[in-house]
């Protein structure tokens, strides 16, 4: 039980969510894209959203600006959250632009605005759950994408709710967050993806 409750905190680390979003699209949607393109996009997104932020965190730790990579204190989160938000801005301006990839542009636009909201709450000294932002945003994006091709998506909805519940239980069990911090994180993750999916659907029509 101990391992079961700790596992989602590692599996669904917020840094993994962007690359899982890209991977999920290519795994579950019938898109005719060359394998080399898929691989190159996955490698690039993984480098920008996992490797670069980790190197930044290690630099902050070396400079004694953070105590650990877990960012347990709210004040330690300000620079990392802002830095990741800047990476999302870079991606939507130079990697997945509206002209090159509309779907991923809207996905990372949602990531960007979730980052903006997380930064605001961090400045307000509120320890919003970055794990819940990441997984709820990813779940909303994939749920809408899957729903576009599979109208009867009750199974997918149930699956993502189960994952979010598992992660929330894990964060509470590990004493990382209070319930209200998890709830706010979930809302911050869902709303931007919902908004940008609506815009994407309008663009398709």
ABEGO torsion letter per residue (X at the ends): XAAAAAAAAAAABAAAAAAAAAAAAAAABBBBBBAAAAAAAAAAAAAAAAAAAAAAAAAAAAAGABABAAGABAAAAAAAAAAAAAAAAAAAAAABBAAABAAAAAAAAAAAAAAAAAAAAAAAGBBBBAAAAAAAAAAAAAAAAAAAABABAAAAAAAAAAAAAAAAAAAAAAGABBAAAAAAAAAAAAAAAAAAAAAAAAAAX
